[in-house]
Amino acid sequence: MRLVLVGPPGAGKGTQAEQMAKRLDVPHISTGDLFRANLKDETELGLEAKRYMDAGNLVPNEVTVAMVKDRLGDSDAAKGFILDGFPRTTSQAGSLGEILKDKGLELDAVVQFEVDDEVVVQRLLARGRSDDNEDVIRNRQQVYRDETFPLLQYYADRLVVVDAVGEVDEITERVFTALDNRGA
Ligand code: B4P
């Protein structure tokens, strides 16, 4: 399975991706996690990404796309993958399409997590990561509306919409049921 997860900040993309990756036995590839790992190692890429992440803005496309292309070239991604947090813009989606086309591949589905702004503000404030303060969260939500919303139209032919409010396990079951019912 080659899947993309889309949803507002704090929708639980990372949480669900982890569970889904285990069940499908494919790697969980999160651009947020890749940036944070680079930051921890103090790479040039990590230090550049930090400036954007701290403000809740998107890291520039060239940096992000090159990083994902590299990761998708690893041998474990040949059997499938769950992309969490990428693409976040139609431009990134175009780049992903090119990367996959070169390998003769396509995405199976794009899972959209639906959740209210206020629910995610509470979840993220409770987590308290460095980019989880209220002003930055509100900016991330605005960036989602401005930059990521057009993706839903872009992927309309393979979109699977899931209600992301509830218990983690319950939401995972909803995802697999929705994937099974595709085209039904
Ligand atoms: P990400 O790391 O992708 O983070 P996110 O969207 O905020 O979180 P996610 O939806 O994965 O929520 P999570 O499961 O963690 O992005 C961070 C930053 O990286 C971006 O702002 C941007 O700067 C940069 N970036 C990433 N990708 C990029 C790209 N493609 N292009 C450019 N820049 C990019 O869950 C959040 C919290 O909710 C957790 O505490 C979790 O435990 C809790 N939770 C999850 N599910 C729950 C549930 N069902 N009930 C209650 N709590 C729940």
Residues whose N, C-alpha, C, O or C-beta is under 5 A from the ligand:
A	BS01	B4P	P8 P9 G10 A11 G12 K13 G14 T15 T31 G32 D33 Y52 M53 G56 N57 L58 V59 T64 D84 G85 F86 P87 R88 R123 R127 R140 A164 G166 E167 V168
